[in-house]
Amino acid sequence: MRAGNTAPPQAWVYMIRCRDGSLYTGWTNDLDARLAAHKAGRGARYTRAFGALALAWAEPQPDKRAALRREAAVKKLPKAKKEALAAAWAARQG
């Protein structure tokens, strides 16, 4: 690999905003496909019940193991900190 190039992320940790305003947290190795599955009602039971609206936050991870650790850490955060992550991510998206 040449200097300056980085490998694409192998996994993602993400939060999805649901219709009731809640945030669902998960991990995937294909963010676009997973978001589409959630929106189509084929995702997690939680998003099938509460409806997935949009991606609220995403963070690349080098591998599945790192993604699972980060997902567990994010799930333990209080709602206010999850909302802060989502707000900061949205601001960076433009």
MMTF fields as JSON, N, C-alpha, C and O atoms, coordinates in Angstrom:
{
  "mmtfVersion": "1.0.0",
  "mmtfProducer": "UNKNOWN",
  "numBonds": 375,
  "numAtoms": 376,
  "numGroups": 94,
  "numChains": 1,
  "numModels": 1,
  "chainsPerModel": [1],
  "groupsPerChain": [94],
  "chainIdList": ["A"],
  "bondAtomList": [4, 2, 8, 6, 12, 10, 16, 14, 20, 18, 24, 22, 28, 26, 32, 30, 36, 34, 40, 38, 44, 42, 48, 46, 52, 50, 56, 54, 60, 58, 64, 62, 68, 66, 72, 70, 76, 74, 80, 78, 84, 82, 88, 86, 92, 90, 96, 94, 100, 98, 104, 102, 108, 106, 112, 110, 116, 114, 120, 118, 124, 122, 128, 126, 132, 130, 136, 134, 140, 138, 144, 142, 148, 146, 152, 150, 156, 154, 160, 158, 164, 162, 168, 166, 172, 170, 176, 174, 180, 178, 184, 182, 188, 186, 192, 190, 196, 194, 200, 198, 204, 202, 208, 206, 212, 210, 216, 214, 220, 218, 224, 222, 228, 226, 232, 230, 236, 234, 240, 238, 244, 242, 248, 246, 252, 250, 256, 254, 260, 258, 264, 262, 268, 266, 272, 270, 276, 274, 280, 278, 284, 282, 288, 286, 292, 290, 296, 294, 300, 298, 304, 302, 308, 306, 312, 310, 316, 314, 320, 318, 324, 322, 328, 326, 332, 330, 336, 334, 340, 338, 344, 342, 348, 346, 352, 350, 356, 354, 360, 358, 364, 362, 368, 366, 372, 370],
  "bondOrderList": [1, 1, 1, 1, 1, 1, 1, 1, 1, 1, 1, 1, 1, 1, 1, 1, 1, 1, 1, 1, 1, 1, 1, 1, 1, 1, 1, 1, 1, 1, 1, 1, 1, 1, 1, 1, 1, 1, 1, 1, 1, 1, 1, 1, 1, 1, 1, 1, 1, 1, 1, 1, 1, 1, 1, 1, 1, 1, 1, 1, 1, 1, 1, 1, 1, 1, 1, 1, 1, 1, 1, 1, 1, 1, 1, 1, 1, 1, 1, 1, 1, 1, 1, 1, 1, 1, 1, 1, 1, 1, 1, 1, 1],
  "groupList": [{"groupName": "MET", "atomNameList": ["N", "CA", "C", "O"], "elementList": ["N", "C", "C", "O"], "formalChargeList": [0, 0, 0, 0], "bondAtomList": [1, 0, 2, 1, 3, 2], "bondOrderList": [1, 1, 2], "singleLetterCode": "M", "chemCompType": "L-PEPTIDE LINKING"}, {"groupName": "ARG", "atomNameList": ["N", "CA", "C", "O"], "elementList": ["N", "C", "C", "O"], "formalChargeList": [0, 0, 0, 0], "bondAtomList": [1, 0, 2, 1, 3, 2], "bondOrderList": [1, 1, 2], "singleLetterCode": "R", "chemCompType": "L-PEPTIDE LINKING"}, {"groupName": "ALA", "atomNameList": ["N", "CA", "C", "O"], "elementList": ["N", "C", "C", "O"], "formalChargeList": [0, 0, 0, 0], "bondAtomList": [1, 0, 2, 1, 3, 2], "bondOrderList": [1, 1, 2], "singleLetterCode": "A", "chemCompType": "L-PEPTIDE LINKING"}, {"groupName": "GLY", "atomNameList": ["N", "CA", "C", "O"], "elementList": ["N", "C", "C", "O"], "formalChargeList": [0, 0, 0, 0], "bondAtomList": [1, 0, 2, 1, 3, 2], "bondOrderList": [1, 1, 2], "singleLetterCode": "G", "chemCompType": "PEPTIDE LINKING"}, {"groupName": "ASN", "atomNameList": ["N", "CA", "C", "O"], "elementList": ["N", "C", "C", "O"], "formalChargeList": [0, 0, 0, 0], "bondAtomList": [1, 0, 2, 1, 3, 2], "bondOrderList": [1, 1, 2], "singleLetterCode": "N", "chemCompType": "L-PEPTIDE LINKING"}, {"groupName": "THR", "atomNameList": ["N", "CA", "C", "O"], "elementList": ["N", "C", "C", "O"], "formalChargeList": [0, 0, 0, 0], "bondAtomList": [1, 0, 2, 1, 3, 2], "bondOrderList": [1, 1, 2], "singleLetterCode": "T", "chemCompType": "L-PEPTIDE LINKING"}, {"groupName": "PRO", "atomNameList": ["N", "CA", "C", "O"], "elementList": ["N", "C", "C", "O"], "formalChargeList": [0, 0, 0, 0], "bondAtomList": [1, 0, 2, 1, 3, 2], "bondOrderList": [1, 1, 2], "singleLetterCode": "P", "chemCompType": "L-PEPTIDE LINKING"}, {"groupName": "GLN", "atomNameList": ["N", "CA", "C", "O"], "elementList": ["N", "C", "C", "O"], "formalChargeList": [0, 0, 0, 0], "bondAtomList": [1, 0, 2, 1, 3, 2], "bondOrderList": [1, 1, 2], "singleLetterCode": "Q", "chemCompType": "L-PEPTIDE LINKING"}, {"groupName": "TRP", "atomNameList": ["N", "CA", "C", "O"], "elementList": ["N", "C", "C", "O"], "formalChargeList": [0, 0, 0, 0], "bondAtomList": [1, 0, 2, 1, 3, 2], "bondOrderList": [1, 1, 2], "singleLetterCode": "W", "chemCompType": "L-PEPTIDE LINKING"}, {"groupName": "VAL", "atomNameList": ["N", "CA", "C", "O"], "elementList": ["N", "C", "C", "O"], "formalChargeList": [0, 0, 0, 0], "bondAtomList": [1, 0, 2, 1, 3, 2], "bondOrderList": [1, 1, 2], "singleLetterCode": "V", "chemCompType": "L-PEPTIDE LINKING"}, {"groupName": "TYR", "atomNameList": ["N", "CA", "C", "O"], "elementList": ["N", "C", "C", "O"], "formalChargeList": [0, 0, 0, 0], "bondAtomList": [1, 0, 2, 1, 3, 2], "bondOrderList": [1, 1, 2], "singleLetterCode": "Y", "chemCompType": "L-PEPTIDE LINKING"}, {"groupName": "ILE", "atomNameList": ["N", "CA", "C", "O"], "elementList": ["N", "C", "C", "O"], "formalChargeList": [0, 0, 0, 0], "bondAtomList": [1, 0, 2, 1, 3, 2], "bondOrderList": [1, 1, 2], "singleLetterCode": "I", "chemCompType": "L-PEPTIDE LINKING"}, {"groupName": "CYS", "atomNameList": ["N", "CA", "C", "O"], "elementList": ["N", "C", "C", "O"], "formalChargeList": [0, 0, 0, 0], "bondAtomList": [1, 0, 2, 1, 3, 2], "bondOrderList": [1, 1, 2], "singleLetterCode": "C", "chemCompType": "L-PEPTIDE LINKING"}, {"groupName": "ASP", "atomNameList": ["N", "CA", "C", "O"], "elementList": ["N", "C", "C", "O"], "formalChargeList": [0, 0, 0, 0], "bondAtomList": [1, 0, 2, 1, 3, 2], "bondOrderList": [1, 1, 2], "singleLetterCode": "D", "chemCompType": "L-PEPTIDE LINKING"}, {"groupName": "SER", "atomNameList": ["N", "CA", "C", "O"], "elementList": ["N", "C", "C", "O"], "formalChargeList": [0, 0, 0, 0], "bondAtomList": [1, 0, 2, 1, 3, 2], "bondOrderList": [1, 1, 2], "singleLetterCode": "S", "chemCompType": "L-PEPTIDE LINKING"}, {"groupName": "LEU", "atomNameList": ["N", "CA", "C", "O"], "elementList": ["N", "C", "C", "O"], "formalChargeList": [0, 0, 0, 0], "bondAtomList": [1, 0, 2, 1, 3, 2], "bondOrderList": [1, 1, 2], "singleLetterCode": "L", "chemCompType": "L-PEPTIDE LINKING"}, {"groupName": "HIS", "atomNameList": ["N", "CA", "C", "O"], "elementList": ["N", "C", "C", "O"], "formalChargeList": [0, 0, 0, 0], "bondAtomList": [1, 0, 2, 1, 3, 2], "bondOrderList": [1, 1, 2], "singleLetterCode": "H", "chemCompType": "L-PEPTIDE LINKING"}, {"groupName": "LYS", "atomNameList": ["N", "CA", "C", "O"], "elementList": ["N", "C", "C", "O"], "formalChargeList": [0, 0, 0, 0], "bondAtomList": [1, 0, 2, 1, 3, 2], "bondOrderList": [1, 1, 2], "singleLetterCode": "K", "chemCompType": "L-PEPTIDE LINKING"}, {"groupName": "PHE", "atomNameList": ["N", "CA", "C", "O"], "elementList": ["N", "C", "C", "O"], "formalChargeList": [0, 0, 0, 0], "bondAtomList": [1, 0, 2, 1, 3, 2], "bondOrderList": [1, 1, 2], "singleLetterCode": "F", "chemCompType": "L-PEPTIDE LINKING"}, {"groupName": "GLU", "atomNameList": ["N", "CA", "C", "O"], "elementList": ["N", "C", "C", "O"], "formalChargeList": [0, 0, 0, 0], "bondAtomList": [1, 0, 2, 1, 3, 2], "bondOrderList": [1, 1, 2], "singleLetterCode": "E", "chemCompType": "L-PEPTIDE LINKING"}],
  "groupTypeList": [0, 1, 2, 3, 4, 5, 2, 6, 6, 7, 2, 8, 9, 10, 0, 11, 1, 12, 1, 13, 3, 14, 15, 10, 5, 3, 8, 5, 4, 13, 15, 13, 2, 1, 15, 2, 2, 16, 17, 2, 3, 1, 3, 2, 1, 10, 5, 1, 2, 18, 3, 2, 15, 2, 15, 2, 8, 2, 19, 6, 7, 6, 13, 17, 1, 2, 2, 15, 1, 1, 19, 2, 2, 9, 17, 17, 15, 6, 17, 2, 17, 17, 19, 2, 15, 2, 2, 2, 8, 2, 2, 1, 7, 3],
  "groupIdList": [1, 2, 3, 4, 5, 6, 7, 8, 9, 10, 11, 12, 13, 14, 15, 16, 17, 18, 19, 20, 21, 22, 23, 24, 25, 26, 27, 28, 29, 30, 31, 32, 33, 34, 35, 36, 37, 38, 39, 40, 41, 42, 43, 44, 45, 46, 47, 48, 49, 50, 51, 52, 53, 54, 55, 56, 57, 58, 59, 60, 61, 62, 63, 64, 65, 66, 67, 68, 69, 70, 71, 72, 73, 74, 75, 76, 77, 78, 79, 80, 81, 82, 83, 84, 85, 86, 87, 88, 89, 90, 91, 92, 93, 94],
  "secStructList": [7, 7, 6, 6, 7, 7, 7, 7, 7, 1, 3, 3, 3, 3, 3, 3, 3, 3, 6, 6, 1, 7, 3, 3, 3, 3, 3, 3, 1, 7, 2, 2, 2, 2, 2, 2, 2, 2, 2, 6, 6, 7, 1, 7, 2, 2, 2, 2, 2, 2, 7, 3, 3, 3, 3, 3, 3, 3, 3, 3, 3, 1, 1, 2, 2, 2, 2, 2, 2, 2, 2, 2, 2, 2, 2, 2, 1, 7, 2, 2, 2, 2, 2, 2, 2, 2, 2, 2, 2, 2, 2, 2, 2, 7],
  "xCoordList": [0.843, 0.0, 0.88, 1.866, 0.533, 1.314, 1.034, -0.027, 1.987, 1.826, 0.635, 0.417, -0.12, -1.272, -2.567, -3.649, -2.471, -3.681, -4.036, -3.159, -5.287, -5.737, -6.729, -7.455, -6.747, -7.687, -9.104, -9.309, -10.075, -11.456, -11.872, -11.341, -12.811, -13.239, -13.818, -14.521, -13.518, -14.038, -15.37, -16.102, -15.684, -16.922, -17.332, -16.529, -18.581, -19.134, -19.968, -20.632, -19.926, -20.874, -21.753, -21.255, -23.052, -23.973, -25.153, -25.446, -25.819, -27.088, -28.1, -27.794, -29.296, -30.401, -31.463, -31.824, -31.954, -33.062, -34.363, -34.625, -35.168, -36.453, -37.585, -37.391, -38.774, -39.932, -40.267, -40.718, -40.055, -40.385, -39.28, -39.376, -38.229, -37.128, -36.004, -34.959, -36.196, -35.163, -34.023, -34.14, -32.929, -31.753, -31.471, -31.347, -31.371, -30.997, -29.515, -29.072, -28.744, -27.319, -27.011, -27.525, -26.174, -25.786, -24.43, -23.758, -24.037, -22.783, -23.05, -23.993, -22.221, -22.357, -21.044, -20.16, -20.926, -19.768, -20.172, -19.325, -21.465, -21.959, -23.027, -24.209, -22.592, -23.476, -24.666, -25.793, -24.44, -25.54, -26.597, -27.795, -26.152, -27.097, -27.858, -29.054, -27.171, -27.834, -28.872, -29.966, -28.551, -29.503, -30.731, -31.862, -30.508, -31.624, -32.492, -33.718, -31.873, -32.634, -33.483, -34.648, -32.91, -33.673, -34.873, -35.99, -34.649, -35.726, -36.81, -37.976, -36.431, -37.396, -38.109, -38.94, -37.793, -38.441, -37.817, -38.417, -36.615, -35.934, -34.748, -33.934, -34.641, -33.52, -33.829, -34.543, -33.308, -33.494, -34.958, -35.709, -35.338, -36.713, -37.089, -38.213, -36.138, -36.415, -36.807, -37.795, -36.037, -36.353, -37.587, -38.259, -37.894, -39.153, -40.33, -41.35, -40.19, -41.27, -41.407, -42.521, -40.274, -40.318, -40.008, -40.027, -39.728, -39.512, -38.196, -37.935, -37.377, -36.091, -36.301, -36.831, -35.886, -36.018, -34.751, -34.772, -33.641, -32.406, -31.197, -31.298, -30.058, -28.798, -28.525, -28.564, -28.253, -28.006, -26.523, -26.085, -25.747, -24.324, -23.68, -24.307, -22.455, -21.701, -20.224, -19.717, -19.547, -18.118, -17.433, -17.811, -16.438, -15.738, -14.884, -14.367, -14.747, -13.925, -13.033, -13.413, -11.864, -10.942, -11.395, -11.03, -12.193, -12.627, -13.852, -14.281, -14.4, -15.605, -15.395, -16.259, -14.256, -13.989, -14.034, -14.645, -13.388, -13.395, -14.809, -15.214, -15.551, -16.927, -17.805, -18.603, -17.662, -18.464, -18.136, -19.03, -16.865, -16.478, -17.045, -17.575, -16.936, -17.431, -18.955, -19.507, -19.632, -21.087, -21.5, -22.408, -20.85, -21.179, -20.954, -21.757, -19.869, -19.578, -20.626, -21.077, -21.013, -22.015, -23.367, -24.068, -23.727, -25.008, -25.084, -26.173, -23.938, -23.903, -23.969, -24.18, -23.793, -23.818, -25.218, -26.204, -25.313, -26.624, -27.164, -26.395, -28.458, -29.113, -28.508, -28.308, -28.219, -27.66, -26.323, -26.058, -25.487, -24.191, -24.387, -23.657, -25.355, -25.655, -26.156, -25.772, -27.003, -27.509, -26.369, -26.362, -25.399, -24.248, -23.402, -22.931, -23.21, -22.489, -23.214, -22.591, -24.528, -25.329, -25.266, -25.152, -25.339, -25.304, -23.947, -23.88, -22.868, -21.528, -21.32, -20.73, -21.798, -21.672, -22.469, -21.983, -23.686, -24.522, -23.863, -23.928, -23.23, -22.558, -21.388, -21.136, -20.677, -19.562, -20.043, -19.311, -21.258, -21.794, -22.2, -22.32, -22.408, -22.736, -24.155, -24.603],
  "yCoordList": [-1.189, 0.0, 1.241, 1.305, 2.211, 3.442, 4.34, 4.258, 5.181, 6.136, 7.037, 7.461, 7.32, 8.201, 7.466, 8.008, 6.25, 5.462, 4.67, 4.153, 4.59, 3.783, 2.761, 3.007, 1.627, 0.578, 1.032, 1.735, 0.637, 0.997, 0.314, -0.741, 0.907, 0.292, -1.098, -1.318, -2.011, -3.363, -3.506, -4.471, -2.543, -2.593, -1.174, -0.242, -1.047, 0.242, 0.051, -0.972, 1.035, 1.138, 2.321, 3.342, 2.195, 3.226, 3.38, 2.496, 4.52, 4.756, 5.192, 5.969, 4.683, 5.046, 5.751, 5.301, 6.859, 7.591, 6.891, 6.642, 6.58, 5.93, 6.946, 8.072, 6.542, 7.45, 8.055, 9.199, 7.307, 7.829, 8.699, 9.122, 8.97, 9.814, 9.035, 9.607, 7.752, 6.94, 6.672, 6.892, 6.195, 5.851, 4.363, 3.855, 3.676, 2.264, 2.193, 2.847, 1.412, 1.264, -0.145, -1.121, -0.246, -1.548, -1.487, -0.456, -2.615, -2.668, -3.441, -4.228, -3.21, -3.894, -3.832, -3.041, -4.678, -4.563, -3.93, -3.727, -3.616, -2.931, -1.922, -2.251, -0.707, 0.315, 0.63, 0.714, 0.805, 1.148, 0.046, 0.325, -1.199, -2.321, -2.464, -2.754, -2.262, -2.416, -1.315, -1.587, -0.094, 1.001, 0.733, 0.953, 0.258, -0.073, -1.171, -1.115, -2.162, -3.244, -2.709, -3.082, -1.843, -1.251, -0.475, -0.635, 0.354, 1.181, 0.338, 0.733, -0.824, -1.704, -2.633, -3.442, -2.524, -3.373, -4.758, -5.669, -4.914, -6.203, -6.148, -7.071, -5.092, -4.93, -5.556, -6.555, -4.989, -5.484, -5.375, -4.546, -6.203, -6.186, -4.788, -4.329, -4.117, -2.786, -1.81, -1.088, -1.785, -0.835, -1.268, -0.426, -2.553, -2.985, -2.457, -2.059, -2.452, -1.997, -0.477, 0.046, 0.236, 1.685, 2.469, 3.699, 1.802, 2.466, 3.205, 4.112, 2.833, 3.496, 4.686, 4.533, 5.863, 7.062, 7.366, 7.478, 7.499, 7.929, 7.561, 7.319, 7.523, 7.322, 8.556, 9.681, 8.35, 9.464, 9.631, 10.714, 8.546, 8.577, 7.314, 6.255, 7.407, 6.236, 6.468, 7.582, 5.392, 5.475, 4.235, 3.115, 4.412, 3.257, 2.551, 3.177, 1.253, 0.437, -0.459, -0.827, -0.811, -1.612, -3.056, -3.678, -3.592, -4.98, -5.237, -4.374, -6.435, -6.81, -6.723, -6.23, -7.198, -7.19, -5.771, -5.529, -4.845, -3.447, -2.873, -2.113, -3.237, -2.744, -3.237, -2.476, -4.505, -5.052, -4.366, -4.097, -4.087, -3.38, -1.964, -1.516, -1.257, 0.115, 0.148, 1.021, -0.807, -0.88, -1.041, -0.35, -1.938, -2.152, -0.873, -0.534, -0.168, 1.076, 2.144, 2.841, 2.277, 3.292, 2.953, 3.846, 1.689, 1.288, 1.632, 1.856, 1.676, 2.004, 3.503, 3.91, 4.326, 5.779, 6.25, 5.667, 7.302, 7.903, 8.53, 8.867, 8.679, 9.213, 10.563, 10.817, 11.421, 12.746, 12.631, 13.412, 11.683, 11.519, 10.935, 11.293, 10.048, 9.522, 10.646, 10.727, 11.505, 12.647, 13.59, 14.157, 13.764, 14.619, 14.02, 14.748, 12.704, 12.047, 12.284, 12.612, 12.117, 12.295, 13.736, 13.973, 14.697, 16.108, 16.476, 17.18, 16.005, 16.305, 15.67, 16.287, 14.444, 13.749, 14.485, 14.666, 14.906, 15.636, 16.947, 17.334, 17.636, 18.892, 18.671, 19.497, 17.554, 17.245, 16.835, 16.985, 16.325, 15.883, 17.062, 16.946, 18.195, 19.402, 19.569, 20.532],
  "zCoordList": [0.0, 0.0, 0.0, 0.734, -0.808, -0.887, 0.318, 0.938, 0.631, 1.732, 1.449, 0.314, 2.476, 2.344, 2.056, 2.28, 1.567, 1.31, 2.569, 3.261, 2.841, 3.962, 3.444, 2.48, 4.09, 3.695, 4.036, 5.025, 3.228, 3.556, 4.854, 5.201, 5.563, 6.823, 6.565, 5.578, 7.446, 7.335, 8.054, 7.833, 8.918, 9.692, 10.083, 10.057, 10.439, 10.87, 12.128, 12.299, 12.993, 14.102, 13.737, 13.264, 13.952, 13.486, 14.436, 15.242, 14.323, 15.016, 13.973, 13.069, 14.117, 13.237, 14.065, 15.153, 13.534, 14.184, 13.8, 12.624, 14.806, 14.574, 14.637, 15.094, 14.175, 14.124, 15.472, 15.54, 16.551, 17.882, 18.472, 19.624, 17.692, 18.156, 18.812, 19.124, 19.026, 19.664, 18.689, 17.484, 19.243, 18.442, 18.593, 19.707, 17.476, 17.476, 17.131, 16.187, 17.879, 17.651, 17.173, 17.719, 16.155, 15.639, 14.963, 14.973, 14.371, 13.612, 12.325, 12.248, 11.329, 10.052, 9.298, 9.627, 8.278, 7.39, 6.058, 5.188, 5.892, 4.685, 5.114, 5.212, 5.364, 5.929, 5.033, 5.519, 3.748, 2.84, 2.79, 2.847, 2.684, 2.622, 3.935, 3.933, 5.048, 6.351, 6.555, 7.049, 6.187, 6.308, 5.442, 5.875, 4.22, 3.334, 3.935, 3.835, 4.554, 5.187, 6.338, 6.474, 7.161, 8.272, 7.728, 8.22, 6.73, 6.175, 5.514, 5.49, 4.976, 4.304, 5.279, 4.867, 6.571, 7.562, 7.676, 8.246, 7.135, 7.218, 8.174, 8.203, 8.946, 9.87, 11.211, 11.29, 12.229, 13.586, 14.017, 13.502, 14.944, 15.465, 15.965, 15.761, 16.62, 17.154, 16.049, 16.181, 14.961, 13.894, 13.104, 12.508, 13.09, 12.468, 13.282, 12.719, 14.603, 15.481, 15.51, 15.537, 15.505, 15.689, 14.418, 14.443, 13.329, 12.046, 11.954, 12.744, 11.014, 10.785, 9.854, 8.753, 10.296, 9.469, 8.69, 7.464, 9.418, 8.761, 9.598, 10.801, 8.939, 9.626, 10.483, 9.985, 11.757, 12.667, 12.991, 13.377, 12.83, 13.169, 12.631, 12.624, 12.188, 11.748, 12.009, 11.877, 12.383, 12.672, 12.093, 12.435, 11.228, 10.659, 11.705, 12.63, 11.545, 12.432, 11.579, 10.468, 12.078, 11.272, 11.056, 10.058, 11.99, 11.859, 12.735, 13.501, 12.605, 13.341, 14.847, 15.573, 15.31, 16.754, 17.319, 18.36, 16.634, 17.074, 17.014, 17.893, 15.978, 15.835, 16.976, 17.522, 17.338, 18.436, 19.761, 20.563, 19.985, 21.226, 21.239, 22.255, 20.109, 20.037, 20.162, 20.831, 19.515, 19.62, 21.078, 21.539, 21.807, 23.221, 24.025, 24.894, 23.739, 24.466, 24.168, 25.077, 22.91, 22.541, 23.176, 23.652, 23.186, 23.775, 25.26, 25.789, 25.933, 27.361, 27.635, 28.778, 26.611, 26.81, 27.164, 26.712, 27.971, 28.222, 26.93, 26.03, 26.848, 25.649, 25.241, 24.054, 26.216, 25.905, 25.171, 24.257, 25.549, 24.874, 23.477, 22.553, 23.315, 21.981, 21.083, 19.916, 21.615, 20.845, 20.478, 19.385, 21.386, 21.094, 19.963, 19.088, 19.98, 18.882, 17.565, 16.556, 17.579, 16.364, 15.872, 14.669, 16.78, 16.391, 15.799, 14.791, 16.418, 15.903, 14.534, 13.647, 14.358, 13.076, 11.994, 10.877, 12.326, 11.358, 10.957, 9.79, 11.9, 11.585, 10.62, 9.742, 10.79, 9.888, 8.489, 7.511, 8.399, 7.105, 6.232, 5.012, 6.886, 6.114, 5.967, 5.345]
}
